[in-house]
């Protein structure tokens, strides 16, 4: 991964050098290499244009590919419920099966699953009109040691308070695919500060 701003600076410098190369070829009347120089300059110009207009903050092969060639649009079915638990407001989004796919990977030691890449989750949150999460998290059971927290993930620094995600196993009957999926997302508002 590389920061978009850093990549933009590198491409801008290379673009400047390639323009100098084109000018040098024109001055020397070097017709053999001018075509090569023009092609490289055009490619760098397109890359710079993309970097200038992309909303990605960091670049990886996967994120650029999804940005340039987005997959099919999300069509999700979920039920939204609002409730108060011990004076704290919660909004619960329960997905109908098959729920949205969740990308997880095995932690060292092979006992728990972690969410290293939040881009697929952020697509789901964007679809639902919720703010994105900024980083991946480990399975909550790896932190608490409680078997009740297996399949749960928590972001305490979420913009709207605390986001809790519950993972399940979904089966898509049409494609006969079984995969880890999002079953429930709960957004718990921050507890009000005590007066005084």
C-alpha atoms as an extended CHARMM CRD file, in Angstrom:
* protein
*
       196  EXT
         1         1  UNK       CA              0.0000000000        0.0000000000        0.0000000000  PROA      1               0.0000000000
         2         2  UNK       CA              1.1180000000        3.5150000000       -0.7540000000  PROA      2               0.0000000000
         3         3  UNK       CA             -0.4790000000        6.8210000000        0.1730000000  PROA      3               0.0000000000
         4         4  UNK       CA             -2.2430000000        8.4560000000       -2.7770000000  PROA      4               0.0000000000
         5         5  UNK       CA             -0.5120000000       11.7800000000       -2.0830000000  PROA      5               0.0000000000
         6         6  UNK       CA              2.9360000000       10.1510000000       -2.2530000000  PROA      6               0.0000000000
         7         7  UNK       CA              2.0740000000        8.3230000000       -5.4730000000  PROA      7               0.0000000000
         8         8  UNK       CA              0.7900000000       11.5840000000       -6.9700000000  PROA      8               0.0000000000
         9         9  UNK       CA              4.0880000000       13.3470000000       -6.1920000000  PROA      9               0.0000000000
        10        10  UNK       CA              6.1580000000       10.5020000000       -7.6950000000  PROA      10              0.0000000000
        11        11  UNK       CA              4.0520000000       10.4010000000      -10.8690000000  PROA      11              0.0000000000
        12        12  UNK       CA              4.1940000000       14.2120000000      -11.1620000000  PROA      12              0.0000000000
        13        13  UNK       CA              8.0130000000       14.1260000000      -11.0420000000  PROA      13              0.0000000000
        14        14  UNK       CA              8.1460000000       11.3070000000      -13.6160000000  PROA      14              0.0000000000
        15        15  UNK       CA              5.6710000000       13.1920000000      -15.8050000000  PROA      15              0.0000000000
        16        16  UNK       CA              7.8680000000       16.2980000000      -15.6530000000  PROA      16              0.0000000000
        17        17  UNK       CA             10.9320000000       14.2400000000      -16.6160000000  PROA      17              0.0000000000
        18        18  UNK       CA              9.0870000000       12.6310000000      -19.5230000000  PROA      18              0.0000000000
        19        19  UNK       CA              8.0080000000       16.0670000000      -20.8200000000  PROA      19              0.0000000000
        20        20  UNK       CA             11.6690000000       17.1380000000      -20.7270000000  PROA      20              0.0000000000
        21        21  UNK       CA             12.5120000000       13.9310000000      -22.6110000000  PROA      21              0.0000000000
        22        22  UNK       CA              9.9210000000       14.7510000000      -25.3190000000  PROA      22              0.0000000000
        23        23  UNK       CA             11.3250000000       18.2790000000      -25.6730000000  PROA      23              0.0000000000
        24        24  UNK       CA             14.8760000000       16.8990000000      -25.9280000000  PROA      24              0.0000000000
        25        25  UNK       CA             13.7740000000       14.4600000000      -28.6560000000  PROA      25              0.0000000000
        26        26  UNK       CA             12.1250000000       17.3020000000      -30.5820000000  PROA      26              0.0000000000
        27        27  UNK       CA             15.2270000000       19.4860000000      -30.3400000000  PROA      27              0.0000000000
        28        28  UNK       CA             17.4970000000       16.6290000000      -31.5140000000  PROA      28              0.0000000000
        29        29  UNK       CA             14.9450000000       15.6320000000      -34.1740000000  PROA      29              0.0000000000
        30        30  UNK       CA             15.1430000000       12.0500000000      -32.8840000000  PROA      30              0.0000000000
        31        31  UNK       CA             12.0630000000       10.5250000000      -34.5260000000  PROA      31              0.0000000000
        32        32  UNK       CA             12.8310000000        6.9910000000      -33.3500000000  PROA      32              0.0000000000
        33        33  UNK       CA             12.5210000000        7.6850000000      -29.6420000000  PROA      33              0.0000000000
        34        34  UNK       CA              9.9590000000       10.4940000000      -29.7500000000  PROA      34              0.0000000000
        35        35  UNK       CA              7.0980000000        8.0140000000      -30.2330000000  PROA      35              0.0000000000
        36        36  UNK       CA              8.2360000000        6.0760000000      -27.1620000000  PROA      36              0.0000000000
        37        37  UNK       CA              8.5970000000        9.3020000000      -25.1760000000  PROA      37              0.0000000000
        38        38  UNK       CA              5.1080000000       10.4680000000      -26.1930000000  PROA      38              0.0000000000
        39        39  UNK       CA              3.5250000000        7.1250000000      -25.2220000000  PROA      39              0.0000000000
        40        40  UNK       CA              5.2240000000        7.1370000000      -21.8020000000  PROA      40              0.0000000000
        41        41  UNK       CA              4.2210000000       10.7800000000      -21.2640000000  PROA      41              0.0000000000
        42        42  UNK       CA              0.5980000000        9.9980000000      -22.1980000000  PROA      42              0.0000000000
        43        43  UNK       CA              0.4700000000        7.0000000000      -19.8250000000  PROA      43              0.0000000000
        44        44  UNK       CA              1.9660000000        9.0310000000      -16.9670000000  PROA      44              0.0000000000
        45        45  UNK       CA             -0.5160000000       11.8180000000      -17.7350000000  PROA      45              0.0000000000
        46        46  UNK       CA             -3.4350000000        9.4000000000      -17.4680000000  PROA      46              0.0000000000
        47        47  UNK       CA             -2.0840000000        7.9670000000      -14.1980000000  PROA      47              0.0000000000
        48        48  UNK       CA             -1.6420000000       11.4900000000      -12.8010000000  PROA      48              0.0000000000
        49        49  UNK       CA             -5.1920000000       12.3960000000      -13.8820000000  PROA      49              0.0000000000
        50        50  UNK       CA             -6.5300000000        9.2910000000      -12.1030000000  PROA      50              0.0000000000
        51        51  UNK       CA             -4.5180000000       10.0020000000       -8.9270000000  PROA      51              0.0000000000
        52        52  UNK       CA             -5.7270000000       13.6050000000       -8.9290000000  PROA      52              0.0000000000
        53        53  UNK       CA             -9.4010000000       12.5770000000       -9.1100000000  PROA      53              0.0000000000
        54        54  UNK       CA             -9.5500000000        9.3890000000       -7.0320000000  PROA      54              0.0000000000
        55        55  UNK       CA            -11.1100000000        9.4140000000       -3.5650000000  PROA      55              0.0000000000
        56        56  UNK       CA             -8.8580000000        6.5940000000       -2.3270000000  PROA      56              0.0000000000
        57        57  UNK       CA             -6.5170000000        7.6450000000        0.4770000000  PROA      57              0.0000000000
        58        58  UNK       CA             -4.1990000000        4.6630000000        0.0460000000  PROA      58              0.0000000000
        59        59  UNK       CA             -3.5000000000        2.6450000000       -3.0780000000  PROA      59              0.0000000000
        60        60  UNK       CA             -3.1680000000       -1.0730000000       -3.4930000000  PROA      60              0.0000000000
        61        61  UNK       CA             -3.6570000000       -3.2200000000       -6.5610000000  PROA      61              0.0000000000
        62        62  UNK       CA             -7.0120000000       -4.4260000000       -5.2400000000  PROA      62              0.0000000000
        63        63  UNK       CA             -8.3600000000       -0.9920000000       -4.2720000000  PROA      63              0.0000000000
        64        64  UNK       CA             -7.3600000000        0.5710000000       -7.6170000000  PROA      64              0.0000000000
        65        65  UNK       CA             -8.9190000000       -2.3450000000       -9.5100000000  PROA      65              0.0000000000
        66        66  UNK       CA            -12.1870000000       -1.9910000000       -7.5630000000  PROA      66              0.0000000000
        67        67  UNK       CA            -12.1280000000        1.7890000000       -8.0410000000  PROA      67              0.0000000000
        68        68  UNK       CA            -11.6200000000        1.5390000000      -11.8180000000  PROA      68              0.0000000000
        69        69  UNK       CA            -13.7690000000       -1.5460000000      -12.3930000000  PROA      69              0.0000000000
        70        70  UNK       CA            -16.3810000000       -1.7170000000       -9.6320000000  PROA      70              0.0000000000
        71        71  UNK       CA            -18.2290000000       -4.9790000000       -9.2820000000  PROA      71              0.0000000000
        72        72  UNK       CA            -21.9600000000       -5.3480000000       -9.6800000000  PROA      72              0.0000000000
        73        73  UNK       CA            -24.0120000000       -2.9650000000       -7.5600000000  PROA      73              0.0000000000
        74        74  UNK       CA            -24.9080000000       -4.1370000000       -4.0810000000  PROA      74              0.0000000000
        75        75  UNK       CA            -28.4850000000       -5.2330000000       -3.5350000000  PROA      75              0.0000000000
        76        76  UNK       CA            -28.9640000000       -5.9450000000        0.1610000000  PROA      76              0.0000000000
        77        77  UNK       CA            -32.0220000000       -6.8760000000        2.1320000000  PROA      77              0.0000000000
        78        78  UNK       CA            -31.9800000000       -5.9080000000        5.8020000000  PROA      78              0.0000000000
        79        79  UNK       CA            -34.2940000000       -4.9380000000        8.6040000000  PROA      79              0.0000000000
        80        80  UNK       CA            -33.5570000000       -1.8590000000       10.6940000000  PROA      80              0.0000000000
        81        81  UNK       CA            -34.6190000000       -1.7850000000       14.3520000000  PROA      81              0.0000000000
        82        82  UNK       CA            -34.0540000000        0.9730000000       16.8880000000  PROA      82              0.0000000000
        83        83  UNK       CA            -34.0290000000        0.3330000000       20.6260000000  PROA      83              0.0000000000
        84        84  UNK       CA            -32.7460000000        1.6780000000       23.9280000000  PROA      84              0.0000000000
        85        85  UNK       CA            -30.6050000000       -0.6290000000       26.0770000000  PROA      85              0.0000000000
        86        86  UNK       CA            -29.8300000000        0.6430000000       29.5940000000  PROA      86              0.0000000000
        87        87  UNK       CA            -30.4020000000        4.2170000000       28.4390000000  PROA      87              0.0000000000
        88        88  UNK       CA            -28.1520000000        3.8740000000       25.3710000000  PROA      88              0.0000000000
        89        89  UNK       CA            -29.7080000000        4.1250000000       21.8990000000  PROA      89              0.0000000000
        90        90  UNK       CA            -28.8960000000        1.3000000000       19.4750000000  PROA      90              0.0000000000
        91        91  UNK       CA            -29.7180000000        0.8460000000       15.8030000000  PROA      91              0.0000000000
        92        92  UNK       CA            -29.6490000000       -2.7820000000       14.6630000000  PROA      92              0.0000000000
        93        93  UNK       CA            -29.4040000000       -3.8290000000       11.0140000000  PROA      93              0.0000000000
        94        94  UNK       CA            -30.2350000000       -7.5320000000       10.5340000000  PROA      94              0.0000000000
        95        95  UNK       CA            -29.4870000000       -8.9180000000        7.0580000000  PROA      95              0.0000000000
        96        96  UNK       CA            -31.6390000000      -11.4750000000        5.2880000000  PROA      96              0.0000000000
        97        97  UNK       CA            -29.7430000000      -14.5360000000        4.0630000000  PROA      97              0.0000000000
        98        98  UNK       CA            -27.6300000000      -14.5400000000        2.0410000000  PROA      98              0.0000000000
        99        99  UNK       CA            -26.0130000000      -11.5610000000        3.7520000000  PROA      99              0.0000000000
       100       100  UNK       CA            -23.1500000000       -9.5070000000        2.3360000000  PROA      100             0.0000000000
       101       101  UNK       CA            -19.8370000000      -11.3340000000        2.0930000000  PROA      101             0.0000000000
       102       102  UNK       CA            -17.2420000000      -10.5380000000        4.7490000000  PROA      102             0.0000000000
       103       103  UNK       CA            -13.5410000000      -10.8850000000        4.0120000000  PROA      103             0.0000000000
       104       104  UNK       CA            -11.7190000000      -12.4110000000        6.9790000000  PROA      104             0.0000000000
       105       105  UNK       CA             -8.3210000000      -14.0010000000        7.4630000000  PROA      105             0.0000000000
       106       106  UNK       CA             -6.9000000000      -16.3450000000       10.0860000000  PROA      106             0.0000000000
       107       107  UNK       CA             -4.8550000000      -14.7590000000       12.8570000000  PROA      107             0.0000000000
       108       108  UNK       CA             -1.5030000000      -16.1960000000       13.8700000000  PROA      108             0.0000000000
       109       109  UNK       CA             -2.1380000000      -19.2970000000       15.9310000000  PROA      109             0.0000000000
       110       110  UNK       CA             -5.1610000000      -20.1960000000       13.8080000000  PROA      110             0.0000000000
       111       111  UNK       CA             -7.8440000000      -19.7210000000       16.4750000000  PROA      111             0.0000000000
       112       112  UNK       CA             -9.5330000000      -16.4640000000       15.5390000000  PROA      112             0.0000000000
       113       113  UNK       CA            -10.4690000000      -14.5950000000       12.3610000000  PROA      113             0.0000000000
       114       114  UNK       CA             -9.6370000000      -10.9480000000       11.7630000000  PROA      114             0.0000000000
       115       115  UNK       CA            -10.9240000000       -8.3260000000        9.3290000000  PROA      115             0.0000000000
       116       116  UNK       CA             -7.7610000000       -6.9360000000        7.7120000000  PROA      116             0.0000000000
       117       117  UNK       CA             -9.3460000000       -5.1840000000        4.6930000000  PROA      117             0.0000000000
       118       118  UNK       CA            -12.2850000000       -2.8840000000        5.4310000000  PROA      118             0.0000000000
       119       119  UNK       CA            -13.0810000000       -1.8670000000        1.8290000000  PROA      119             0.0000000000
       120       120  UNK       CA            -15.8130000000       -4.5270000000        1.3060000000  PROA      120             0.0000000000
       121       121  UNK       CA            -17.3510000000       -3.6530000000        4.6880000000  PROA      121             0.0000000000
       122       122  UNK       CA            -17.2340000000        0.0550000000        3.8440000000  PROA      122             0.0000000000
       123       123  UNK       CA            -19.1460000000       -0.6460000000        0.6000000000  PROA      123             0.0000000000
       124       124  UNK       CA            -21.9080000000       -2.2070000000        2.7150000000  PROA      124             0.0000000000
       125       125  UNK       CA            -21.8680000000        0.6910000000        5.1890000000  PROA      125             0.0000000000
       126       126  UNK       CA            -22.0010000000        3.2070000000        2.3270000000  PROA      126             0.0000000000
       127       127  UNK       CA            -24.9760000000        1.3340000000        0.8140000000  PROA      127             0.0000000000
       128       128  UNK       CA            -26.7470000000        1.6460000000        4.1830000000  PROA      128             0.0000000000
       129       129  UNK       CA            -25.9320000000        5.3580000000        4.4910000000  PROA      129             0.0000000000
       130       130  UNK       CA            -23.5020000000        4.8580000000        7.3870000000  PROA      130             0.0000000000
       131       131  UNK       CA            -19.9920000000        6.3030000000        7.7910000000  PROA      131             0.0000000000
       132       132  UNK       CA            -17.0410000000        4.0150000000        6.9750000000  PROA      132             0.0000000000
       133       133  UNK       CA            -14.7320000000        2.3230000000        9.4540000000  PROA      133             0.0000000000
       134       134  UNK       CA            -11.0860000000        3.3730000000        9.2970000000  PROA      134             0.0000000000
       135       135  UNK       CA             -9.2300000000        0.1490000000       10.1160000000  PROA      135             0.0000000000
       136       136  UNK       CA             -9.5850000000       -3.5950000000       10.4810000000  PROA      136             0.0000000000
       137       137  UNK       CA            -10.0810000000       -5.2760000000       13.8450000000  PROA      137             0.0000000000
       138       138  UNK       CA             -9.4570000000       -8.7210000000       15.3500000000  PROA      138             0.0000000000
       139       139  UNK       CA            -12.2650000000      -10.9940000000       16.4640000000  PROA      139             0.0000000000
       140       140  UNK       CA            -13.5820000000       -9.7360000000       19.8020000000  PROA      140             0.0000000000
       141       141  UNK       CA            -13.0940000000      -13.1660000000       21.4420000000  PROA      141             0.0000000000
       142       142  UNK       CA             -9.3190000000      -12.8400000000       20.9020000000  PROA      142             0.0000000000
       143       143  UNK       CA             -9.4200000000       -9.7530000000       23.1510000000  PROA      143             0.0000000000
       144       144  UNK       CA            -11.9990000000      -10.7270000000       25.7620000000  PROA      144             0.0000000000
       145       145  UNK       CA            -11.3340000000      -14.4850000000       25.8290000000  PROA      145             0.0000000000
       146       146  UNK       CA            -15.0950000000      -15.0580000000       26.0410000000  PROA      146             0.0000000000
       147       147  UNK       CA            -16.6530000000      -17.7130000000       23.7840000000  PROA      147             0.0000000000
       148       148  UNK       CA            -19.7320000000      -15.4420000000       23.5690000000  PROA      148             0.0000000000
       149       149  UNK       CA            -17.6370000000      -13.0010000000       21.4840000000  PROA      149             0.0000000000
       150       150  UNK       CA            -16.6890000000      -15.5080000000       18.7670000000  PROA      150             0.0000000000
       151       151  UNK       CA            -17.8130000000      -14.0910000000       15.4390000000  PROA      151             0.0000000000
       152       152  UNK       CA            -18.1220000000      -10.5380000000       16.7970000000  PROA      152             0.0000000000
       153       153  UNK       CA            -16.0570000000       -7.4930000000       15.8440000000  PROA      153             0.0000000000
       154       154  UNK       CA            -16.1370000000       -4.0920000000       17.5390000000  PROA      154             0.0000000000
       155       155  UNK       CA            -14.9950000000       -0.6000000000       16.5340000000  PROA      155             0.0000000000
       156       156  UNK       CA            -15.0030000000        1.6320000000       19.6280000000  PROA      156             0.0000000000
       157       157  UNK       CA            -13.7410000000        4.6460000000       17.6450000000  PROA      157             0.0000000000
       158       158  UNK       CA            -16.6240000000        4.6120000000       15.1350000000  PROA      158             0.0000000000
       159       159  UNK       CA            -17.9230000000        8.0180000000       14.1040000000  PROA      159             0.0000000000
       160       160  UNK       CA            -21.4440000000        7.3920000000       15.4440000000  PROA      160             0.0000000000
       161       161  UNK       CA            -20.3360000000        5.6590000000       18.6770000000  PROA      161             0.0000000000
       162       162  UNK       CA            -19.5530000000        1.9300000000       18.7030000000  PROA      162             0.0000000000
       163       163  UNK       CA            -20.0750000000       -0.3740000000       15.7370000000  PROA      163             0.0000000000
       164       164  UNK       CA            -20.5170000000       -4.0870000000       16.4500000000  PROA      164             0.0000000000
       165       165  UNK       CA            -20.5590000000       -6.5960000000       13.6080000000  PROA      165             0.0000000000
       166       166  UNK       CA            -21.7200000000      -10.1940000000       13.9710000000  PROA      166             0.0000000000
       167       167  UNK       CA            -20.3160000000      -12.7080000000       11.5110000000  PROA      167             0.0000000000
       168       168  UNK       CA            -22.1440000000      -15.7890000000       10.3260000000  PROA      168             0.0000000000
       169       169  UNK       CA            -21.9710000000      -18.3810000000        7.5700000000  PROA      169             0.0000000000
       170       170  UNK       CA            -24.2270000000      -17.7580000000        4.5870000000  PROA      170             0.0000000000
       171       171  UNK       CA            -25.2210000000      -20.0530000000        1.7620000000  PROA      171             0.0000000000
       172       172  UNK       CA            -26.1850000000      -18.6500000000       -1.6020000000  PROA      172             0.0000000000
       173       173  UNK       CA            -28.5180000000      -21.2950000000       -3.0360000000  PROA      173             0.0000000000
       174       174  UNK       CA            -28.2880000000      -19.9100000000       -6.5870000000  PROA      174             0.0000000000
       175       175  UNK       CA            -24.4820000000      -20.1960000000       -6.7230000000  PROA      175             0.0000000000
       176       176  UNK       CA            -24.0920000000      -23.0320000000       -4.1570000000  PROA      176             0.0000000000
       177       177  UNK       CA            -21.4650000000      -20.9020000000       -2.4150000000  PROA      177             0.0000000000
       178       178  UNK       CA            -20.8510000000      -20.8990000000        1.3430000000  PROA      178             0.0000000000
       179       179  UNK       CA            -18.9730000000      -17.9160000000        2.7690000000  PROA      179             0.0000000000
       180       180  UNK       CA            -18.4570000000      -15.7930000000        5.9100000000  PROA      180             0.0000000000
       181       181  UNK       CA            -21.0330000000      -13.0370000000        5.8920000000  PROA      181             0.0000000000
       182       182  UNK       CA            -22.4060000000      -10.1430000000        7.8910000000  PROA      182             0.0000000000
       183       183  UNK       CA            -25.4850000000      -11.1830000000        9.8440000000  PROA      183             0.0000000000
       184       184  UNK       CA            -26.0380000000       -8.1550000000       12.0850000000  PROA      184             0.0000000000
       185       185  UNK       CA            -24.5530000000       -4.6720000000       12.4000000000  PROA      185             0.0000000000
       186       186  UNK       CA            -25.3070000000       -2.7520000000       15.5820000000  PROA      186             0.0000000000
       187       187  UNK       CA            -24.5060000000        0.9440000000       15.9720000000  PROA      187             0.0000000000
       188       188  UNK       CA            -24.5090000000        1.8990000000       19.6510000000  PROA      188             0.0000000000
       189       189  UNK       CA            -24.6120000000        5.6290000000       20.3610000000  PROA      189             0.0000000000
       190       190  UNK       CA            -22.0920000000        7.0540000000       22.7880000000  PROA      190             0.0000000000
       191       191  UNK       CA            -23.3160000000        7.1420000000       26.3630000000  PROA      191             0.0000000000
       192       192  UNK       CA            -24.2350000000       10.6480000000       27.4080000000  PROA      192             0.0000000000
       193       193  UNK       CA            -21.6580000000       12.3150000000       29.6390000000  PROA      193             0.0000000000
       194       194  UNK       CA            -22.7060000000       12.6090000000       33.2700000000  PROA      194             0.0000000000
       195       195  UNK       CA            -23.7180000000       16.1770000000       34.2080000000  PROA      195             0.0000000000
       196       196  UNK       CA            -21.2270000000       18.2870000000       36.0570000000  PROA      196             0.0000000000
